[in-house]
């Protein structure tokens, strides 16, 4: 039996082996050929492509015996090759060798010869399995189906052309493996930005609004021939814009006002000291007429003048959102006071109004007084540094007296004099809503201080009283401190007597106040050795260094005891351990101690101390905290 040649073609998932037609018996017109170009296949030697993992296939039609019904390709019907991780090699052994030439070629190519008439069909792993490139490893293996009958039927068909083979390859690429052969790879799912509920979209929207507002402002500046204010562009969407003393002028104010007309984020705007003038005030007034989102605005020190005051008054009659308005330092006169008073009387929304550092006189105050009385919404009013004088003080005091809403009033540096001061004190006798009053720098006298001290004994609402830089004398200071100390229901937490000279008696009273009210605050002027009233002219001065060495120091409101022996004597006269003795017993104790003292002054002080409900002098304040507790008498 002739030797057979072993052929080892390799099949991939993208190439399907085409059936080859059998040569008719006895037909020698077309000799058998081994050229694979007719089939569109590579005819190189098997060793030439070993390193490139290429597929080689030799034509075997001539190796089939003439008249034989056997197919050169035999396989089991329906055989599938489900290997997905390696290549498949199809090994065929034909029954006979067609010619010696093929036998010699087989020997030269290193092919093994099988026995004659033996046909072997098997699957072997390809040697290129471990040498294939990455693209070939990812392909799926082909499915090999069919039997010998299918192979014989296919022999009568023509060889496929190159175009037909491309169509076959395209169909194979679109071929899908059964679900049983599909490899499923588990991939860890990582969350994306869409999986989270964030406010990035809101931030982007805010950025878009900011860009639009800035672009609008820049366009306005270009139309007006102005240089855009960089600070304003950075803060155009902020709730608080503070541009003080930047020299904006009326033109820059116009661009700012136009760009803020539809702004709903701005709440507080401060344009103090920019000299915007009446024209700039008109632009800002128009802005406030259309924009009710702004709650606080300051256009102080801008030289608005009378024309500017008229624009503001008109705005106050229209705007319903403004709560705080600062118009200080704008050269407003009495004519402006009339217009603003009318607006203040009709306004139902404003809570704080600053009209300080203007030029309101007594005439202007007569317009402001009734407006203060009629307004039921204003909490804070500042009229400091004007020219109200006596008559103006009386008019404003009347408005305060009738107002039931005001919490803070500043009338400092208005030259109220004693007449205006007394009118304010009378107003506090009735008003029970005011919490803070400032009447500093008004040439107030001791009479006003004593009248105010009387007010503090009945008024239980005021918490801050400022009366500094006045001529109330040291006696007036002592009267105020004593009223606070002796009134249990007095709610004063701060007493401001800046630049008012005081004496040692005042300091002793403040110590008594702080013993009961640790948070009490006080400001005062220099400490004097004696009082500065007419009654103090003939009295000896108090030397603080010497006073510490004297056993007994008799003051107007206090008796300072530095000798502990006196305390022991006073305890002997205290029969009920109440730390209180009568005035006569106190005098006897001093005489028993035999220390020098001013008898006339002592008698005045003792009579003042004894004029209490019990008629006794309490000496518990002379004793330290450790010895104040009375010791019960033994039974």
C-alpha positions as CSV (number, residue, x, y, z in Angstrom):
1,X,0.0,0.0,0.0
2,X,1.4,3.4,-0.9
3,X,2.4,5.8,1.7
4,X,0.1,8.5,2.7
5,X,0.9,12.1,3.4
6,X,-0.1,13.6,6.7
7,X,-1.6,17.1,6.4
8,X,-2.3,19.3,9.4
9,X,-4.5,22.3,8.6
10,X,-5.4,24.6,11.4
11,X,-8.9,26.0,11.7
12,X,-9.8,29.3,13.3
13,X,-13.2,30.8,14.1
14,X,-13.0,33.2,11.1
15,X,-12.3,30.6,8.4
16,X,-14.6,27.8,7.3
17,X,-13.2,24.8,5.2
18,X,-14.9,24.8,1.8
19,X,-15.8,21.4,0.2
20,X,-13.6,20.6,-2.7
21,X,-15.0,19.0,-5.8
22,X,-13.8,15.6,-6.9
23,X,-12.1,15.2,-10.3
24,X,-14.2,13.0,-12.6
25,X,-12.8,9.5,-13.3
26,X,-10.4,9.3,-16.2
27,X,-10.3,13.0,-16.7
28,X,-6.7,14.0,-17.2
29,X,-7.3,17.3,-18.9
30,X,-6.8,19.1,-15.7
31,X,-3.9,17.7,-13.7
32,X,-4.1,17.8,-9.9
33,X,-2.5,20.8,-8.5
34,X,-1.3,21.8,-5.1
35,X,-1.6,25.5,-5.7
36,X,-3.9,26.9,-3.1
37,X,-4.5,30.2,-4.9
38,X,-7.6,28.7,-6.5
39,X,-9.0,28.4,-3.0
40,X,-7.7,31.8,-1.8
41,X,-5.4,30.1,0.8
42,X,-1.8,30.4,1.7
43,X,0.5,27.8,-0.1
44,X,3.6,28.5,1.8
45,X,5.5,25.7,3.5
46,X,4.3,24.7,6.9
47,X,7.6,25.8,8.4
48,X,7.7,29.2,6.9
49,X,4.9,30.5,9.1
50,X,5.6,28.7,12.3
51,X,6.6,31.8,14.0
52,X,3.6,33.8,12.8
53,X,0.9,31.3,13.7
54,X,-0.4,31.3,10.1
55,X,-2.8,28.6,8.6
56,X,-1.6,26.3,5.9
57,X,-3.7,24.0,3.8
58,X,-2.7,21.7,0.9
59,X,-5.1,20.6,-1.8
60,X,-5.9,16.8,-1.4
61,X,-8.2,16.3,-4.3
62,X,-5.6,14.4,-6.3
63,X,-4.9,12.1,-3.3
64,X,-8.3,10.5,-3.6
65,X,-8.6,7.3,-5.6
66,X,-10.6,7.7,-8.9
67,X,-14.1,6.4,-8.6
68,X,-14.0,6.3,-4.9
69,X,-17.0,7.5,-3.0
70,X,-15.0,8.5,0.0
71,X,-14.7,12.1,0.9
72,X,-11.3,13.5,1.4
73,X,-12.7,15.1,4.6
74,X,-14.4,12.7,7.0
75,X,-15.8,13.7,10.4
76,X,-18.5,12.6,12.8
77,X,-21.9,14.2,12.1
78,X,-22.8,17.0,14.3
79,X,-19.4,17.1,15.9
80,X,-18.8,20.5,17.8
81,X,-15.5,21.9,19.0
82,X,-16.5,24.1,22.0
83,X,-12.9,24.8,23.0
84,X,-12.7,28.5,23.7
85,X,-9.2,28.7,25.2
86,X,-7.1,26.9,22.5
87,X,-6.8,26.2,18.8
88,X,-8.0,23.0,17.1
89,X,-5.9,21.0,14.6
90,X,-7.6,18.7,12.1
91,X,-5.4,15.7,11.1
92,X,-6.2,13.7,8.0
93,X,-4.5,10.7,6.6
94,X,-5.6,9.8,3.0
95,X,-5.7,6.2,1.8
96,X,-3.1,6.5,-0.9
97,X,-0.4,8.7,-2.2
98,X,-1.2,10.1,-5.6
99,X,2.3,10.3,-6.9
100,X,5.9,10.0,-5.8
101,X,6.3,13.6,-6.2
102,X,3.9,14.2,-3.4
103,X,5.6,11.5,-1.3
104,X,8.9,13.2,-1.8
105,X,7.4,16.6,-0.9
106,X,6.0,15.0,2.2
107,X,9.3,13.6,3.2
108,X,11.1,16.9,2.5
109,X,8.5,18.7,4.6
110,X,9.1,16.4,7.5
111,X,5.6,14.8,7.2
112,X,5.0,11.3,8.5
113,X,3.6,8.6,6.2
114,X,0.7,6.5,7.3
115,X,-0.2,3.0,6.1
116,X,-2.1,2.6,2.8
117,X,-5.9,2.6,3.0
118,X,-6.0,4.1,6.5
119,X,-8.1,7.2,7.1
120,X,-7.7,8.8,10.5
121,X,-9.8,11.8,11.7
122,X,-8.9,13.3,15.1
123,X,-8.6,16.5,17.0
124,X,-5.3,17.7,18.3
125,X,-4.2,20.8,20.1
126,X,-2.4,23.3,17.9
127,X,1.3,23.9,18.5
128,X,0.6,27.6,18.0
129,X,-1.7,27.6,21.0
130,X,0.9,29.1,23.3
131,X,2.5,31.2,20.6
132,X,-0.6,32.9,19.1
133,X,-1.0,36.6,19.2
134,X,-3.5,38.4,21.5
135,X,-6.0,39.0,18.7
136,X,-6.2,35.3,17.8
137,X,-6.6,34.2,21.4
138,X,-9.7,36.3,21.8
139,X,-11.5,34.6,18.9
140,X,-14.1,31.9,19.3
141,X,-13.4,28.5,17.8
142,X,-15.4,27.3,14.8
143,X,-18.1,24.7,14.9
144,X,-17.5,21.7,12.7
145,X,-20.6,19.9,11.6
146,X,-21.5,17.4,8.9
147,X,-21.0,13.8,7.8
148,X,-19.6,12.0,4.9
149,X,-22.9,12.4,3.0
150,X,-22.7,16.1,3.3
151,X,-19.1,16.1,2.1
152,X,-20.0,14.0,-1.0
153,X,-22.9,16.3,-1.9
154,X,-20.6,19.3,-1.6
155,X,-18.1,17.9,-4.1
156,X,-20.4,18.7,-7.0
157,X,-20.4,22.4,-6.1
158,X,-18.0,24.9,-7.6
159,X,-15.1,26.2,-5.7
160,X,-16.1,29.4,-3.8
161,X,-14.7,32.6,-5.3
162,X,-12.8,35.2,-3.3
163,X,-16.0,37.4,-3.0
164,X,-18.0,34.4,-1.7
165,X,-15.3,33.6,0.9
166,X,-15.5,37.2,2.1
167,X,-19.3,36.8,2.5
168,X,-18.7,33.6,4.4
169,X,-16.2,35.3,6.7
170,X,-18.7,38.2,7.4
171,X,-21.4,35.7,8.2
172,X,-19.1,33.9,10.6
173,X,-18.2,37.2,12.3
174,X,-21.9,37.9,12.9
175,X,-22.4,34.3,14.2
176,X,-23.3,34.1,17.9
177,X,-22.3,31.1,20.1
178,X,-25.0,29.3,22.0
179,X,-25.6,30.6,25.6
180,X,-23.9,27.4,26.9
181,X,-20.6,28.5,25.3
182,X,-20.8,32.2,26.2
183,X,-18.2,33.3,28.6
184,X,-19.5,35.7,31.3
185,X,-17.0,38.0,32.9
186,X,-17.9,39.6,36.2
187,X,-17.0,43.3,36.2
188,X,-17.1,45.4,39.4
189,X,-19.7,48.2,38.9
190,X,-18.3,51.6,40.0
191,X,-20.7,54.4,40.9
192,X,-20.7,57.5,38.6
193,X,-21.6,61.1,39.3
194,X,-25.1,60.3,38.1
195,X,-25.6,57.9,40.9
196,X,-25.2,60.6,43.5
197,X,-27.7,63.3,44.6
198,X,-25.5,66.4,44.6
199,X,-26.0,70.2,44.3
200,X,-23.5,70.5,41.5
201,X,-26.3,71.5,39.1
202,X,-27.4,74.2,41.4
203,X,-23.8,75.5,41.6
204,X,-23.6,75.5,37.9
205,X,-26.8,77.4,37.7
206,X,-25.5,80.0,40.2
207,X,-22.3,80.3,38.1
208,X,-24.4,80.9,35.0
209,X,-26.4,83.6,36.8
210,X,-23.2,85.2,38.0
211,X,-21.7,85.2,34.5
212,X,-24.9,86.7,33.1
213,X,-25.0,89.5,35.7
214,X,-21.3,90.3,35.2
215,X,-21.8,90.3,31.4
216,X,-24.7,92.7,31.8
217,X,-22.7,95.0,34.1
218,X,-19.7,95.0,31.7
219,X,-22.0,95.9,28.8
220,X,-23.5,98.8,30.7
221,X,-20.0,100.1,31.6
222,X,-19.0,99.9,27.9
223,X,-22.1,101.8,26.9
224,X,-21.4,104.5,29.5
225,X,-17.7,104.6,28.8
226,X,-16.7,103.4,32.3
227,X,-14.2,101.1,33.7
228,X,-15.9,98.2,35.5
229,X,-15.3,97.9,39.2
230,X,-13.6,94.6,39.8
231,X,-14.7,94.3,43.4
232,X,-18.4,94.7,42.4
233,X,-18.0,92.0,39.7
234,X,-16.6,89.5,42.2
235,X,-19.4,90.1,44.6
236,X,-22.3,90.8,42.3
237,X,-24.2,87.7,43.4
238,X,-23.2,88.0,47.1
239,X,-25.8,89.0,49.8
240,X,-23.5,91.7,51.1
241,X,-21.7,94.3,49.0
242,X,-19.6,96.8,50.9
243,X,-17.9,99.5,48.8
244,X,-17.0,102.4,51.1
245,X,-14.9,105.4,50.1
246,X,-14.1,104.2,46.6
247,X,-14.9,107.5,44.8
248,X,-17.5,105.9,42.5
249,X,-19.4,109.1,41.6
250,X,-22.8,109.3,39.9
251,X,-21.9,107.5,36.6
252,X,-20.5,104.4,38.3
253,X,-23.4,104.4,40.6
254,X,-25.7,104.4,37.6
255,X,-24.1,101.3,36.2
256,X,-24.3,99.6,39.6
257,X,-27.9,100.5,40.1
258,X,-29.0,99.3,36.6
259,X,-27.2,96.0,37.0
260,X,-28.8,95.3,40.4
261,X,-32.3,96.1,39.3
262,X,-33.3,92.4,38.9
263,X,-30.8,91.0,41.5
264,X,-32.6,88.9,44.1
265,X,-29.6,87.8,46.1
266,X,-28.4,91.1,47.4
267,X,-29.6,92.1,50.9
268,X,-27.1,94.7,52.2
269,X,-25.5,97.4,50.2
270,X,-23.0,99.9,51.6
271,X,-21.9,102.9,49.4
272,X,-20.8,105.2,52.2
273,X,-18.5,108.0,51.2
274,X,-18.6,107.8,47.4
275,X,-19.8,111.3,46.6
276,X,-22.6,110.0,44.4
277,X,-24.5,113.3,44.7
278,X,-28.1,114.0,44.0
279,X,-27.9,112.3,40.6
280,X,-26.4,109.1,42.0
281,X,-29.1,109.2,44.8
282,X,-31.8,109.3,42.1
283,X,-30.4,106.1,40.5
284,X,-30.2,104.3,43.9
285,X,-33.8,105.5,44.7
286,X,-35.1,104.1,41.4
287,X,-33.3,100.8,42.2
288,X,-35.0,100.6,45.6
289,X,-38.4,101.4,44.1
290,X,-38.1,98.4,41.9
291,X,-36.0,96.0,44.0
292,X,-37.6,95.0,47.3
293,X,-35.1,92.3,48.1
294,X,-32.5,94.8,49.5
295,X,-33.2,95.2,53.2
296,X,-30.2,97.4,54.3
297,X,-28.6,100.2,52.5
298,X,-26.1,102.9,53.5
299,X,-25.6,106.0,51.3
300,X,-24.1,108.2,54.1
301,X,-21.5,110.9,53.4
302,X,-22.4,111.2,49.8
303,X,-23.4,114.9,49.6
304,X,-27.0,114.2,48.6
305,X,-28.3,117.6,49.5
306,X,-31.9,118.7,49.3
307,X,-32.5,117.2,45.9
308,X,-31.2,113.8,47.1
309,X,-33.5,114.0,50.2
310,X,-36.5,114.4,47.9
311,X,-35.5,111.3,45.9
312,X,-35.2,109.3,49.1
313,X,-38.5,110.6,50.5
314,X,-40.2,109.5,47.4
315,X,-38.6,106.1,47.6
316,X,-39.6,105.6,51.2
317,X,-43.3,106.0,50.2
318,X,-42.9,103.2,47.6
319,X,-40.4,100.7,48.9
320,X,-41.8,97.9,51.0
321,X,-38.7,95.8,51.7
322,X,-36.1,98.2,53.2
323,X,-35.5,97.8,57.0
324,X,-32.4,99.8,57.6
325,X,-31.5,103.2,56.0
326,X,-28.4,105.2,56.7
327,X,-28.6,108.8,55.5
328,X,-26.0,110.4,57.8
329,X,-23.6,113.1,56.7
330,X,-25.5,114.3,53.6
331,X,-26.0,118.0,54.4
332,X,-29.8,117.7,54.9
333,X,-31.5,120.9,56.0
334,X,-34.9,121.8,57.5
335,X,-36.5,121.5,54.1
336,X,-35.3,117.9,53.8
337,X,-36.5,117.3,57.3
338,X,-40.0,118.2,56.2
339,X,-40.0,115.8,53.3
340,X,-38.4,112.9,55.2
341,X,-40.8,113.4,58.2
342,X,-43.7,113.0,55.9
343,X,-42.2,109.8,54.4
344,X,-41.3,108.5,57.9
345,X,-44.8,109.0,59.1
346,X,-46.3,107.0,56.2
347,X,-43.7,104.3,56.1
348,X,-44.7,101.0,57.7
349,X,-41.6,98.9,57.1
350,X,-38.5,100.8,58.1
351,X,-36.9,99.7,61.4
352,X,-33.7,101.7,61.7
353,X,-33.1,105.2,60.4
354,X,-29.9,107.2,60.7
355,X,-30.1,111.0,60.1
356,X,-26.9,111.9,62.1
357,X,-24.4,114.5,61.0
358,X,-26.8,116.7,59.1
359,X,-28.0,120.2,59.5
360,X,-31.4,119.9,61.1
361,X,-32.2,122.8,63.4
362,X,-35.0,123.6,65.8
363,X,-37.3,124.1,62.8
364,X,-36.5,120.7,61.3
365,X,-36.9,119.1,64.7
366,X,-40.5,120.4,64.9
367,X,-41.2,118.4,61.7
368,X,-39.4,115.3,63.0
369,X,-41.1,115.2,66.4
370,X,-44.7,114.5,65.2
371,X,-43.3,111.9,62.7
372,X,-41.6,110.1,65.5
373,X,-44.8,110.1,67.5
374,X,-46.9,108.8,64.6
375,X,-44.5,106.0,63.4
376,X,-45.3,102.7,65.0
377,X,-42.6,100.5,63.4
378,X,-39.3,102.3,63.9
379,X,-37.0,100.7,66.5
380,X,-33.8,102.7,66.2
381,X,-33.5,106.4,65.5
382,X,-30.2,108.3,65.3
383,X,-30.3,112.2,65.3
384,X,-26.9,112.8,66.7
385,X,-24.6,115.7,65.6
386,X,-27.4,118.0,64.4
387,X,-28.5,121.4,65.7
388,X,-31.7,120.7,67.5
389,X,-31.0,122.9,70.5
390,X,-33.5,123.5,73.3
391,X,-36.7,123.8,71.3
392,X,-35.8,121.0,69.0
393,X,-35.0,118.8,72.0
394,X,-38.4,119.5,73.5
395,X,-40.1,118.6,70.1
396,X,-38.2,115.4,69.7
397,X,-38.7,114.5,73.4
398,X,-42.5,114.9,72.9
399,X,-42.3,112.4,70.0
400,X,-40.4,109.9,72.2
401,X,-42.9,110.3,75.0
402,X,-45.8,109.3,72.7
403,X,-44.0,106.6,70.8
404,X,-44.6,103.1,72.0
405,X,-42.2,101.3,69.7
406,X,-38.7,102.9,69.8
407,X,-36.0,100.8,71.4
408,X,-32.9,103.0,70.9
409,X,-32.6,106.8,70.5
410,X,-29.4,108.8,70.0
411,X,-29.6,112.5,70.6
412,X,-26.0,113.2,71.5
413,X,-24.2,116.4,70.5
414,X,-27.3,118.5,69.7
415,X,-26.9,121.3,72.3
416,X,-30.1,120.3,74.1
417,X,-29.0,122.2,77.2
418,X,-30.9,121.8,80.5
419,X,-34.3,122.6,78.9
420,X,-34.0,119.8,76.3
421,X,-32.5,117.4,78.9
422,X,-35.3,117.9,81.3
423,X,-37.8,117.3,78.5
424,X,-36.1,114.0,77.7
425,X,-36.2,113.0,81.3
426,X,-39.9,113.7,81.5
427,X,-40.4,111.6,78.4
428,X,-38.8,108.6,80.1
429,X,-41.2,108.9,83.0
430,X,-43.9,107.9,80.6
431,X,-42.1,105.8,77.9
432,X,-41.7,102.2,79.0
433,X,-40.3,100.8,75.8
434,X,-37.0,102.6,75.3
435,X,-34.0,100.4,76.1
436,X,-31.1,102.6,75.2
437,X,-30.7,106.4,75.4
438,X,-27.7,108.5,74.4
439,X,-27.7,112.2,75.4
440,X,-24.0,112.7,75.6
441,X,-22.4,116.1,74.8
442,X,-25.5,118.2,75.3
443,X,-24.4,120.7,78.0
444,X,-26.6,118.9,80.6
445,X,-26.4,120.1,84.2
446,X,-26.5,118.5,87.7
447,X,-30.2,119.3,87.7
448,X,-30.8,117.0,84.7
449,X,-28.7,114.3,86.3
450,X,-30.7,114.3,89.4
451,X,-33.9,114.3,87.4
452,X,-32.7,111.4,85.4
453,X,-31.8,109.6,88.7
454,X,-35.3,110.0,89.8
455,X,-36.5,108.5,86.5
456,X,-34.3,105.4,87.2
457,X,-36.2,104.8,90.3
458,X,-39.5,104.4,88.4
459,X,-38.4,103.2,84.9
460,X,-37.7,99.5,84.8
461,X,-37.0,99.1,81.1
462,X,-34.0,101.2,80.2
463,X,-30.8,99.2,80.2
464,X,-28.2,101.6,78.7
465,X,-27.8,105.2,79.7
466,X,-25.1,107.4,78.2
467,X,-24.6,110.9,79.7
468,X,-20.9,111.5,79.2
469,X,-19.3,114.8,78.2
470,X,-21.8,116.8,80.2
471,X,-21.5,119.2,83.2
472,X,-23.5,117.0,85.6
473,X,-20.7,117.3,88.3
474,X,-19.5,114.6,90.6
475,X,-22.7,115.0,92.7
476,X,-24.8,114.2,89.6
477,X,-22.7,111.1,89.0
478,X,-23.2,110.0,92.6
479,X,-26.9,110.6,92.3
480,X,-27.2,108.4,89.2
481,X,-25.1,105.6,90.8
482,X,-27.0,105.7,94.1
483,X,-30.3,105.5,92.2
484,X,-29.2,102.4,90.5
485,X,-27.8,100.9,93.7
486,X,-30.9,101.6,95.8
487,X,-33.5,100.5,93.3
488,X,-34.1,96.8,93.1
489,X,-36.2,96.8,90.0
490,X,-33.8,99.1,88.1
491,X,-32.6,97.3,84.9
492,X,-29.6,99.5,84.0
493,X,-26.7,97.4,82.8
494,X,-24.4,100.2,81.5
495,X,-23.8,103.7,82.7
496,X,-21.6,105.8,80.5
497,X,-20.2,109.0,82.1
498,X,-17.2,109.5,79.9
499,X,-15.1,112.5,80.9
500,X,-17.3,113.2,83.9
501,X,-15.0,113.7,87.0
502,X,-16.0,111.6,90.0
503,X,-14.8,111.3,93.6
504,X,-14.2,108.4,95.9
505,X,-17.8,108.2,97.0
506,X,-18.8,107.3,93.5
507,X,-16.4,104.4,93.4
508,X,-17.7,103.1,96.7
509,X,-21.2,103.1,95.3
510,X,-20.2,101.3,92.1
511,X,-18.6,98.6,94.3
512,X,-21.9,98.1,96.0
513,X,-23.7,97.8,92.7
514,X,-21.3,95.2,91.4
515,X,-21.7,93.2,94.6
516,X,-25.3,92.5,93.5
517,X,-24.8,92.9,89.7
518,X,-21.5,91.5,88.6
519,X,-22.1,92.3,85.0
520,X,-22.7,96.0,85.6
521,X,-20.5,98.3,83.3
522,X,-19.5,101.9,84.0
523,X,-17.3,104.5,82.4
524,X,-16.3,107.7,84.1
525,X,-13.8,110.5,84.1
526,X,-10.8,111.2,86.4
527,X,-11.0,110.6,90.1
528,X,-10.9,113.7,92.2
529,X,-9.9,114.2,95.9
530,X,-13.1,116.2,96.5
531,X,-16.3,117.1,94.7
532,X,-16.6,119.8,92.1
533,X,-19.9,121.4,93.3
534,X,-20.4,124.6,95.3
535,X,-21.1,122.5,98.4
536,X,-17.8,120.8,98.2
537,X,-15.7,124.0,98.2
538,X,-15.4,124.2,102.0
539,X,-15.0,120.4,102.6
540,X,-11.6,118.8,103.0
541,X,-10.2,116.8,100.3
542,X,-9.8,113.0,100.6
543,X,-6.3,111.7,100.4
544,X,-6.7,108.1,99.2
545,X,-3.3,107.1,100.6
546,X,-4.0,108.6,104.0
547,X,-7.6,107.4,104.0
548,X,-6.3,103.8,104.0
549,X,-4.5,104.5,107.3
550,X,-7.4,106.3,109.1
551,X,-9.6,104.0,111.3
552,X,-12.8,105.7,110.1
553,X,-13.5,107.7,107.0
554,X,-16.9,109.4,106.8
555,X,-18.2,110.1,103.3
556,X,-21.5,111.4,102.0
557,X,-23.1,108.1,101.4
558,X,-20.6,105.8,103.1
559,X,-18.6,105.3,106.3
560,X,-15.3,103.4,105.7
561,X,-14.0,101.5,108.7
562,X,-10.4,100.5,108.6
563,X,-10.0,99.6,112.3
564,X,-11.2,96.1,113.1
565,X,-11.5,97.1,116.8
566,X,-14.6,99.2,115.8
567,X,-16.3,96.1,114.4
568,X,-15.9,94.3,117.7
569,X,-17.5,97.3,119.5
570,X,-20.3,97.4,117.0
571,X,-21.0,93.7,117.5
572,X,-21.4,94.3,121.3
573,X,-24.2,96.8,120.6
574,X,-25.8,94.4,118.1
575,X,-28.0,92.4,120.5
576,X,-30.0,90.5,117.9
577,X,-27.1,89.6,115.6
578,X,-28.7,91.5,112.7
579,X,-25.5,93.4,111.9
580,X,-27.5,96.6,112.5
581,X,-27.5,99.2,115.3
582,X,-29.1,102.5,116.0
583,X,-27.5,105.8,115.1
584,X,-26.9,106.7,118.8
585,X,-25.2,103.3,119.4
586,X,-23.0,103.9,116.4
587,X,-21.9,107.3,117.7
588,X,-21.2,105.7,121.2
589,X,-19.0,103.1,119.5
590,X,-16.9,105.7,117.8
591,X,-16.5,107.6,121.0
592,X,-15.5,104.4,122.8
593,X,-12.9,103.7,120.2
594,X,-11.5,107.2,120.9
595,X,-10.5,108.0,117.3
596,X,-10.5,111.5,115.8
597,X,-13.4,112.2,113.4
598,X,-15.5,115.1,112.1
599,X,-18.5,115.1,114.5
600,X,-20.6,117.4,112.3
601,X,-20.1,115.4,109.2
602,X,-20.6,112.1,111.1
603,X,-23.9,113.4,112.4
604,X,-25.1,114.3,108.9
605,X,-24.1,110.9,107.6
606,X,-25.6,109.1,110.6
607,X,-28.9,110.9,110.2
608,X,-29.0,110.0,106.5
609,X,-28.3,106.4,107.2
610,X,-30.9,106.2,110.0
611,X,-33.6,107.6,107.7
612,X,-34.6,104.1,106.6
613,X,-37.6,101.9,107.3
614,X,-35.8,100.2,110.3
615,X,-34.1,103.4,111.6
616,X,-30.9,101.5,112.0
617,X,-27.4,101.5,110.5
618,X,-26.3,98.3,108.8
619,X,-22.6,97.7,109.4
620,X,-22.5,94.3,107.7
621,X,-20.6,95.9,104.7
622,X,-17.7,96.7,107.1
623,X,-17.2,93.0,107.8
624,X,-15.5,90.6,105.4
625,X,-17.5,87.8,103.8
626,X,-16.2,85.3,106.3
627,X,-17.6,87.2,109.2
628,X,-20.9,88.5,107.8
629,X,-22.9,85.5,108.9
630,X,-24.5,86.2,112.3
631,X,-23.6,83.9,115.1
632,X,-26.7,82.8,117.0
633,X,-26.8,83.5,120.7
634,X,-26.4,80.5,123.0
635,X,-29.7,79.6,124.6
